[in-house]
Each structure stands twice: as structure tokens, then as C-alpha cells.
Amino acid sequence: MEKADLKRTHHPNFILGLVSVLALLLGVVLKMNGFRVGDYVLIGTAILGTIHWIWSIIDVIGHQNIRSQSKVFWVIMVVVLPMIGGMLYYSFSRTFRM
């Protein structure tokens, strides 16, 4: 794995997406086991996930170095797969800015 590949996963929004996914899993486990704090974790996850989703959409649309076909593909991926799509964009997009 190249150094540039690792740098893409250090983007703050990639990390926010990763935290959102892990918090979602934690919230579901807590909720399933009857802990009331699970509700609060899920609410926090929804807020973090929404911030990550909007930030990803803005990054894809605002990125000038992406060809129009790639931009359409990434916008669709981010919109259809809200939490995972943004993480995929930051991981696999050839062009990267920070």
C-alpha cells in the first residue's frame, strides 16, 4: 500500500465516518441488551452520520479535479450509501485533497 493511499484514510471526514459506523454498532448492541444509554448513542450516531454524509456530498461536488462521469458516480455512491459511500470515496478516489 502506498503512502498516498494511507493519507486518504487520514482525512477527518473518513475518520468521522468510521466513528459513526462503530458508534452505530455500539448503540445497536447496547439497545439490544436493554441499556437506556443505547438510545443516546444512536441519537449521537444519527447526528455524526448526517454531518459525515453532508460533508461527503459537499466534498464530491466541490472537487474540481474529478471528471464529470466520476463525479456523478461518487455523488450517487455517497447519496445511496450514506455512511459507507463517503468512506469509500475517501478510500478509493484517485484524486485527493485535504
N, CA, C and O atoms as a MOPAC input file, in Angstrom:
PM7 MOZYME 1SCF
protein

 N      0.84900 1    -1.17100 1     0.00000 1
 C      0.00000 1     0.00000 1     0.00000 1
 C      0.89800 1     1.23800 1     0.00000 1
 O      1.84700 1     1.32800 1     0.77800 1
 N      0.59000 1     2.17500 1    -0.86900 1
 C      1.39800 1     3.37300 1    -0.99000 1
 C      1.09200 1     4.36100 1     0.12600 1
 O      0.05200 1     4.30100 1     0.78100 1
 N      2.04200 1     5.27200 1     0.31500 1
 C      1.87000 1     6.29300 1     1.34600 1
 C      0.66500 1     7.18500 1     1.04700 1
 O     -0.03900 1     7.60300 1     1.96600 1
 N      0.42200 1     7.48100 1    -0.24200 1
 C     -0.73500 1     8.30700 1    -0.61900 1
 C     -2.04500 1     7.60000 1    -0.28700 1
 O     -3.02200 1     8.24800 1     0.08900 1
 N     -2.07000 1     6.26900 1    -0.42400 1
 C     -3.27200 1     5.51300 1    -0.08200 1
 C     -3.59900 1     5.63200 1     1.39700 1
 O     -4.76300 1     5.77400 1     1.77100 1
 N     -2.57400 1     5.57500 1     2.23600 1
 C     -2.79600 1     5.71000 1     3.66900 1
 C     -3.21300 1     7.12600 1     4.03600 1
 O     -4.01000 1     7.31900 1     4.95400 1
 N     -2.68100 1     8.11700 1     3.32600 1
 C     -3.01700 1     9.50800 1     3.61600 1
 C     -4.50400 1     9.76800 1     3.38400 1
 O     -5.11200 1    10.56700 1     4.09600 1
 N     -5.09200 1     9.09700 1     2.38800 1
 C     -6.50700 1     9.30100 1     2.11000 1
 C     -7.37800 1     8.85800 1     3.27600 1
 O     -8.43800 1     9.43700 1     3.51300 1
 N     -6.94400 1     7.84500 1     4.00100 1
 C     -7.73700 1     7.37300 1     5.13400 1
 C     -7.52800 1     8.22100 1     6.38200 1
 O     -8.14800 1     7.95700 1     7.41200 1
 N     -6.66800 1     9.23000 1     6.31300 1
 C     -6.47700 1    10.14300 1     7.43800 1
 C     -7.30200 1    11.41000 1     7.29200 1
 O     -7.17700 1    12.32200 1     8.11000 1
 N     -8.13000 1    11.48600 1     6.28100 1
 C     -8.99800 1    12.65300 1     6.09900 1
 C     -9.96900 1    12.70600 1     7.28100 1
 O    -10.50100 1    11.67200 1     7.68400 1
 N    -10.20300 1    13.88200 1     7.83500 1
 C    -11.08400 1    13.99300 1     9.00700 1
 C    -12.48200 1    13.41800 1     8.77200 1
 O    -13.08000 1    12.86000 1     9.69200 1
 N    -13.00600 1    13.54700 1     7.55900 1
 C    -14.34100 1    13.02400 1     7.30700 1
 C    -14.33100 1    11.49900 1     7.20000 1
 O    -15.32600 1    10.86100 1     7.54400 1
 N    -13.24400 1    10.90400 1     6.73700 1
 C    -13.14400 1     9.44600 1     6.74200 1
 C    -13.18100 1     8.94100 1     8.18100 1
 O    -13.87400 1     7.97400 1     8.49500 1
 N    -12.43000 1     9.60500 1     9.04100 1
 C    -12.39300 1     9.21300 1    10.45600 1
 C    -13.77000 1     9.41400 1    11.10000 1
 O    -14.20500 1     8.58800 1    11.90300 1
 N    -14.45200 1    10.50700 1    10.75100 1
 C    -15.80500 1    10.74600 1    11.26400 1
 C    -16.75300 1     9.63000 1    10.81900 1
 O    -17.57800 1     9.16900 1    11.60800 1
 N    -16.64200 1     9.19800 1     9.57300 1
 C    -17.46700 1     8.10000 1     9.08100 1
 C    -17.18300 1     6.80200 1     9.80800 1
 O    -18.10100 1     6.05200 1    10.13900 1
 N    -15.91100 1     6.53800 1    10.05600 1
 C    -15.53100 1     5.33000 1    10.78200 1
 C    -16.07300 1     5.34700 1    12.20900 1
 O    -16.58400 1     4.33900 1    12.69600 1
 N    -15.96000 1     6.49200 1    12.87400 1
 C    -16.50800 1     6.64200 1    14.22700 1
 C    -18.02800 1     6.45700 1    14.20200 1
 O    -18.59300 1     5.85100 1    15.11300 1
 N    -18.68900 1     6.97600 1    13.16500 1
 C    -20.14800 1     6.84000 1    13.05900 1
 C    -20.56100 1     5.38000 1    12.93800 1
 O    -21.51200 1     4.94400 1    13.58600 1
 N    -19.84900 1     4.62900 1    12.11000 1
 C    -20.17700 1     3.20600 1    11.92800 1
 C    -19.94900 1     2.44000 1    13.22900 1
 O    -20.78300 1     1.62500 1    13.62400 1
 N    -18.83400 1     2.69500 1    13.89000 1
 C    -18.55100 1     1.99500 1    15.15100 1
 C    -19.55600 1     2.37600 1    16.24400 1
 O    -19.98000 1     1.52600 1    17.02800 1
 N    -19.93200 1     3.65500 1    16.29000 1
 C    -20.92800 1     4.09300 1    17.27700 1
 C    -22.28400 1     3.47900 1    16.99000 1
 O    -23.02700 1     3.15000 1    17.91500 1
 N    -22.61700 1     3.32100 1    15.70000 1
 C    -23.88500 1     2.67100 1    15.34800 1
 C    -23.91700 1     1.23400 1    15.85500 1
 O    -24.91200 1     0.78900 1    16.42800 1
 N    -22.82600 1     0.52000 1    15.64000 1
 C    -22.75700 1    -0.85800 1    16.13000 1
 C    -22.85600 1    -0.90900 1    17.65400 1
 O    -23.56100 1    -1.75600 1    18.20100 1
 N    -22.16200 1    -0.01900 1    18.33300 1
 C    -22.22000 1     0.03600 1    19.79300 1
 C    -23.62900 1     0.36300 1    20.26900 1
 O    -24.12900 1    -0.26100 1    21.20600 1
 N    -24.27100 1     1.33600 1    19.63000 1
 C    -25.63200 1     1.71700 1    20.01700 1
 C    -26.63000 1     0.58600 1    19.83400 1
 O    -27.51100 1     0.38500 1    20.67000 1
 N    -26.48900 1    -0.15100 1    18.74000 1
 C    -27.39400 1    -1.28300 1    18.49800 1
 C    -27.19100 1    -2.36700 1    19.54400 1
 O    -28.15900 1    -2.92900 1    20.05600 1
 N    -25.93800 1    -2.66200 1    19.86300 1
 C    -25.65800 1    -3.68800 1    20.88100 1
 C    -26.20300 1    -3.25600 1    22.24000 1
 O    -26.82100 1    -4.05400 1    22.94500 1
 N    -25.97800 1    -2.00900 1    22.60500 1
 C    -26.49000 1    -1.52000 1    23.89200 1
 C    -28.01700 1    -1.56900 1    23.92900 1
 O    -28.60400 1    -1.98400 1    24.92800 1
 N    -28.64800 1    -1.15000 1    22.85000 1
 C    -30.11700 1    -1.14100 1    22.77600 1
 C    -30.67600 1    -2.56900 1    22.86100 1
 O    -31.67200 1    -2.81500 1    23.54200 1
 N    -30.02500 1    -3.49700 1    22.16400 1
 C    -30.49600 1    -4.88700 1    22.18400 1
 C    -30.39000 1    -5.50600 1    23.56900 1
 O    -31.18200 1    -6.38000 1    23.92200 1
 N    -29.41700 1    -5.05800 1    24.35500 1
 C    -29.23600 1    -5.60600 1    25.69900 1
 C    -29.99700 1    -4.83400 1    26.76700 1
 O    -29.80100 1    -5.06200 1    27.96100 1
 N    -30.85800 1    -3.92800 1    26.34400 1
 C    -31.74400 1    -3.25000 1    27.26900 1
 C    -31.16700 1    -2.04100 1    27.97400 1
 O    -31.78400 1    -1.53300 1    28.91100 1
 N    -30.01400 1    -1.56600 1    27.56200 1
 C    -29.43200 1    -0.38300 1    28.19000 1
 C    -30.04300 1     0.87600 1    27.59900 1
 O    -30.11200 1     1.02700 1    26.37900 1
 N    -30.48100 1     1.77000 1    28.45700 1
 C    -31.11200 1     3.01100 1    28.01100 1
 C    -30.12300 1     3.93900 1    27.30800 1
 O    -30.51600 1     4.72800 1    26.44800 1
 N    -28.86100 1     3.84700 1    27.66400 1
 C    -27.84600 1     4.68900 1    27.04100 1
 C    -27.72900 1     4.39400 1    25.54100 1
 O    -27.22400 1     5.22200 1    24.78400 1
 N    -28.18900 1     3.23500 1    25.11900 1
 C    -28.17700 1     2.89000 1    23.69900 1
 C    -28.96800 1     3.87500 1    22.85600 1
 O    -28.59500 1     4.16800 1    21.72000 1
 N    -30.08000 1     4.39700 1    23.42300 1
 C    -30.87500 1     5.40200 1    22.71600 1
 C    -30.04800 1     6.66300 1    22.45600 1
 O    -30.10000 1     7.23400 1    21.36600 1
 N    -29.30000 1     7.08500 1    23.44800 1
 C    -28.48700 1     8.29500 1    23.30300 1
 C    -27.33100 1     8.08300 1    22.33100 1
 O    -26.97400 1     8.98500 1    21.57400 1
 N    -26.75600 1     6.90000 1    22.35900 1
 C    -25.67500 1     6.58700 1    21.42300 1
 C    -26.21100 1     6.60000 1    19.99300 1
 O    -25.54400 1     7.10200 1    19.08800 1
 N    -27.40600 1     6.05500 1    19.78300 1
 C    -27.99900 1     6.04600 1    18.44400 1
 C    -28.34800 1     7.45600 1    17.97000 1
 O    -28.19400 1     7.76300 1    16.78800 1
 N    -28.81200 1     8.30900 1    18.87100 1
 C    -29.09600 1     9.70600 1    18.50000 1
 C    -27.80200 1    10.41100 1    18.11700 1
 O    -27.75700 1    11.13200 1    17.12000 1
 N    -26.75500 1    10.20700 1    18.90000 1
 C    -25.44900 1    10.78900 1    18.57000 1
 C    -24.91000 1    10.26900 1    17.24900 1
 O    -24.30900 1    11.01500 1    16.47500 1
 N    -25.12900 1     8.98000 1    16.99400 1
 C    -24.70300 1     8.38200 1    15.73400 1
 C    -25.44100 1     9.00300 1    14.56200 1
 O    -24.84400 1     9.25800 1    13.51600 1
 N    -26.73200 1     9.24900 1    14.72700 1
 C    -27.50600 1     9.87400 1    13.65300 1
 C    -26.97900 1    11.27300 1    13.35000 1
 O    -26.90600 1    11.67100 1    12.18800 1
 N    -26.61700 1    12.00900 1    14.37500 1
 C    -26.07000 1    13.36000 1    14.17200 1
 C    -24.71300 1    13.28700 1    13.48100 1
 O    -24.47500 1    14.00100 1    12.50700 1
 N    -23.81900 1    12.42900 1    13.97800 1
 C    -22.50000 1    12.27600 1    13.35400 1
 C    -22.61500 1    11.77600 1    11.92200 1
 O    -21.91000 1    12.25900 1    11.03600 1
 N    -23.48900 1    10.82100 1    11.69200 1
 C    -23.68200 1    10.27900 1    10.35000 1
 C    -24.20800 1    11.32100 1     9.37500 1
 O    -23.80700 1    11.34400 1     8.21100 1
 N    -25.10500 1    12.18300 1     9.84400 1
 C    -25.63200 1    13.24500 1     8.99200 1
 C    -24.54900 1    14.25500 1     8.63700 1
 O    -24.45800 1    14.69600 1     7.49100 1
 N    -23.73500 1    14.62000 1     9.61000 1
 C    -22.62500 1    15.54200 1     9.34400 1
 C    -21.66400 1    14.92200 1     8.33700 1
 O    -21.23400 1    15.59400 1     7.40000 1
 N    -21.32500 1    13.66300 1     8.51800 1
 C    -20.42600 1    12.94900 1     7.60400 1
 C    -21.02000 1    12.89900 1     6.20000 1
 O    -20.30700 1    13.12100 1     5.22100 1
 N    -22.29000 1    12.61600 1     6.09000 1
 C    -22.96800 1    12.48900 1     4.80000 1
 C    -22.97100 1    13.82400 1     4.04800 1
 O    -22.62700 1    13.87500 1     2.86700 1
 N    -23.35700 1    14.88900 1     4.72800 1
 C    -23.40400 1    16.21000 1     4.08900 1
 C    -21.99100 1    16.65400 1     3.69300 1
 O    -21.79500 1    17.18200 1     2.59800 1
 N    -21.02000 1    16.44700 1     4.56200 1
 C    -19.63700 1    16.81300 1     4.27500 1
 C    -19.12000 1    16.05300 1     3.05500 1
 O    -18.41700 1    16.62500 1     2.22200 1
 N    -19.46300 1    14.76600 1     2.94300 1
 C    -19.03000 1    13.96000 1     1.80400 1
 C    -19.64100 1    14.47200 1     0.50400 1
 O    -18.95000 1    14.57300 1    -0.50900 1
 N    -20.91700 1    14.79100 1     0.52800 1
 C    -21.58400 1    15.30700 1    -0.67200 1
 C    -20.92900 1    16.61900 1    -1.10500 1
 O    -20.65800 1    16.81600 1    -2.28900 1
 N    -20.67800 1    17.50000 1    -0.16600 1
 C    -20.04700 1    18.78700 1    -0.49000 1
 C    -18.64200 1    18.57000 1    -1.05400 1
 O    -18.25500 1    19.23800 1    -2.01300 1
 N    -17.87500 1    17.64400 1    -0.47100 1
 C    -16.53100 1    17.36500 1    -0.98100 1
 C    -16.55400 1    16.83400 1    -2.40900 1
 O    -15.76600 1    17.26900 1    -3.25000 1
 N    -17.45600 1    15.89500 1    -2.68400 1
 C    -17.52000 1    15.32800 1    -4.03500 1
 C    -17.93900 1    16.38600 1    -5.04400 1
 O    -17.31900 1    16.51100 1    -6.10000 1
 N    -18.97200 1    17.14200 1    -4.73800 1
 C    -19.46600 1    18.14800 1    -5.67400 1
 C    -18.44600 1    19.27400 1    -5.85500 1
 O    -18.27300 1    19.77700 1    -6.96500 1
 N    -17.77700 1    19.66700 1    -4.78800 1
 C    -16.83400 1    20.76600 1    -4.85400 1
 C    -15.45900 1    20.41200 1    -5.38300 1
 O    -14.65200 1    21.30500 1    -5.64100 1
 N    -15.17600 1    19.13800 1    -5.54900 1
 C    -13.86000 1    18.70600 1    -6.01300 1
 C    -13.71000 1    19.02100 1    -7.49600 1
 O    -14.48500 1    18.52600 1    -8.31500 1
 N    -12.72600 1    19.83600 1    -7.84900 1
 C    -12.54100 1    20.30200 1    -9.22500 1
 C    -11.77400 1    19.32300 1   -10.10500 1
 O    -11.90100 1    19.37800 1   -11.32800 1
 N    -10.97800 1    18.42500 1    -9.51700 1
 C    -10.10400 1    17.54800 1   -10.30100 1
 C    -10.75300 1    16.23100 1   -10.71400 1
 O    -10.07800 1    15.36700 1   -11.27400 1
 N    -12.02200 1    16.06000 1   -10.45400 1
 C    -12.70400 1    14.81800 1   -10.81200 1
 C    -13.41900 1    15.01400 1   -12.14400 1
 O    -14.07900 1    16.03000 1   -12.35900 1
 N    -13.28100 1    14.02500 1   -13.04200 1
 C    -14.02300 1    14.07300 1   -14.30400 1
 C    -15.51200 1    14.00600 1   -14.00400 1
 O    -15.91600 1    13.49900 1   -12.95800 1
 N    -16.33100 1    14.51700 1   -14.92200 1
 C    -17.77100 1    14.61000 1   -14.66800 1
 C    -18.41400 1    13.24000 1   -14.47400 1
 O    -19.32100 1    13.09600 1   -13.65400 1
 N    -17.94700 1    12.21100 1   -15.23300 1
 C    -18.52600 1    10.86900 1   -15.05100 1
 C    -18.17700 1    10.30600 1   -13.67300 1
 O    -19.01200 1     9.68200 1   -13.01800 1
 N    -16.96000 1    10.52800 1   -13.25300 1
 C    -16.55300 1    10.05700 1   -11.92000 1
 C    -17.29800 1    10.81000 1   -10.82700 1
 O    -17.67200 1    10.23000 1    -9.80800 1
 N    -17.51200 1    12.10300 1   -11.04300 1
 C    -18.21800 1    12.90200 1   -10.04800 1
 C    -19.65100 1    12.40200 1    -9.88500 1
 O    -20.15000 1    12.29400 1    -8.76400 1
 N    -20.31400 1    12.09600 1   -11.00700 1
 C    -21.68200 1    11.57100 1   -10.93600 1
 C    -21.69400 1    10.23800 1   -10.19400 1
 O    -22.55700 1    10.00100 1    -9.34700 1
 N    -20.73500 1     9.36900 1   -10.51300 1
 C    -20.64000 1     8.07900 1    -9.83300 1
 C    -20.48100 1     8.26600 1    -8.32400 1
 O    -21.18800 1     7.62900 1    -7.54300 1
 N    -19.55200 1     9.14100 1    -7.91100 1
 C    -19.30000 1     9.33300 1    -6.48900 1
 C    -20.47400 1    10.00700 1    -5.78200 1
 O    -20.76500 1     9.68000 1    -4.63100 1
 N    -21.14300 1    10.92700 1    -6.44000 1
 C    -22.33100 1    11.54600 1    -5.82700 1
 C    -23.39900 1    10.48400 1    -5.59300 1
 O    -24.02000 1    10.44900 1    -4.53100 1
 N    -23.61500 1     9.61900 1    -6.58100 1
 C    -24.60400 1     8.54800 1    -6.42400 1
 C    -24.20200 1     7.61700 1    -5.28100 1
 O    -25.04000 1     7.23700 1    -4.46300 1
 N    -22.91500 1     7.24800 1    -5.22600 1
 C    -22.45300 1     6.35900 1    -4.15000 1
 C    -22.65900 1     6.98400 1    -2.77200 1
 O    -23.10300 1     6.31300 1    -1.84000 1
 N    -22.33500 1     8.26800 1    -2.64800 1
 C    -22.45400 1     8.93600 1    -1.34700 1
 C    -23.91800 1     9.10700 1    -0.96400 1
 O    -24.26300 1     8.97200 1     0.21000 1
 N    -24.78300 1     9.40200 1    -1.92400 1
 C    -26.20300 1     9.61100 1    -1.61100 1
 C    -26.89500 1     8.28800 1    -1.30700 1
 O    -27.70500 1     8.21500 1    -0.38300 1
 N    -26.58500 1     7.23300 1    -2.07600 1
 C    -27.26200 1     5.93700 1    -1.90300 1
 C    -26.76100 1     5.19600 1    -0.66200 1
 O    -27.54400 1     4.55100 1     0.03500 1
 N    -25.47100 1     5.28800 1    -0.38800 1
 C    -24.87900 1     4.61400 1     0.77300 1
 C    -24.35000 1     5.67400 1     1.73800 1
 O    -23.14500 1     5.92100 1     1.76900 1
 N    -25.21400 1     6.30100 1     2.51800 1
 C    -24.82800 1     7.48100 1     3.29100 1
 C    -23.55700 1     7.34900 1     4.12300 1
 O    -22.65400 1     8.17000 1     3.95900 1
 N    -23.44200 1     6.38400 1     4.98600 1
 C    -22.26800 1     6.31000 1     5.85900 1
 C    -21.08300 1     5.66900 1     5.14900 1
 O    -19.94800 1     6.12100 1     5.30400 1
 N    -21.33300 1     4.63900 1     4.38400 1
 C    -20.26200 1     3.89500 1     3.74100 1
 C    -19.77800 1     4.59000 1     2.46600 1
 O    -18.59000 1     4.52500 1     2.14800 1
 N    -20.67200 1     5.25000 1     1.73800 1
 C    -20.30900 1     5.89200 1     0.47900 1
 C    -19.22100 1     6.94100 1     0.62900 1
 O    -18.30100 1     7.00400 1    -0.18600 1
 N    -19.31800 1     7.75900 1     1.66000 1
 C    -18.28900 1     8.76300 1     1.90400 1
 C    -16.95100 1     8.13400 1     2.24200 1
 O    -15.90700 1     8.60200 1     1.79000 1
 N    -16.97900 1     7.07800 1     3.03400 1
 C    -15.73500 1     6.39600 1     3.38000 1
 C    -15.11300 1     5.76200 1     2.14100 1
 O    -13.89300 1     5.78000 1     1.97800 1
 N    -15.94500 1     5.20300 1     1.27200 1
 C    -15.43600 1     4.64100 1     0.02400 1
 C    -14.81900 1     5.72300 1    -0.85400 1
 O    -13.77500 1     5.50900 1    -1.46900 1
 N    -15.46300 1     6.88000 1    -0.91000 1
 C    -14.93400 1     7.99400 1    -1.70400 1
 C    -13.54200 1     8.38000 1    -1.22200 1
 O    -12.62400 1     8.52000 1    -2.02900 1
 N    -13.37800 1     8.55200 1     0.07600 1
 C    -12.07200 1     8.95200 1     0.59700 1
 C    -11.03400 1     7.84600 1     0.47400 1
 O     -9.84000 1     8.13300 1     0.38800 1
 N    -11.46100 1     6.59800 1     0.46300 1
 C    -10.52000 1     5.48500 1     0.34700 1
 C    -10.09300 1     5.21200 1    -1.08500 1
 O     -8.91900 1     4.94400 1    -1.34000 1
 N    -11.04300 1     5.27900 1    -2.03500 1
 C    -10.76300 1     4.81400 1    -3.39100 1
 C    -10.68200 1     5.89600 1    -4.45400 1
 O    -10.29200 1     5.60300 1    -5.58400 1
 N    -11.02800 1     7.10700 1    -4.14300 1
 C    -10.93800 1     8.17500 1    -5.13400 1
 C     -9.47700 1     8.39500 1    -5.50200 1
 O     -8.61800 1     8.50300 1    -4.62700 1
 N     -9.20200 1     8.45900 1    -6.79500 1
 C     -7.81700 1     8.63300 1    -7.26600 1
 C     -7.27600 1    10.00800 1    -6.92200 1
 O     -6.11200 1    10.15500 1    -6.55100 1
 N     -8.13000 1    11.01100 1    -7.04700 1
 C     -7.69900 1    12.36300 1    -6.72100 1
 C     -8.04700 1    12.63400 1    -5.27300 1
 O     -9.08300 1    12.19000 1    -4.77800 1
 N     -7.19100 1    13.35200 1    -4.60700 1
 C     -7.38700 1    13.56200 1    -3.17100 1
 C     -6.94600 1    14.96300 1    -2.80500 1
 O     -5.92900 1    15.46200 1    -3.28700 1
 N     -7.71500 1    15.57200 1    -1.96000 1
 C     -7.32000 1    16.87100 1    -1.42100 1
 C     -7.62200 1    16.87000 1     0.06000 1
 O     -8.47300 1    16.12400 1     0.54400 1
 N     -6.90500 1    17.72400 1     0.76700 1
 C     -7.16100 1    17.81600 1     2.20100 1
 C     -6.95400 1    19.21600 1     2.65200 1
 O     -7.11900 1    19.51400 1     3.83500 1

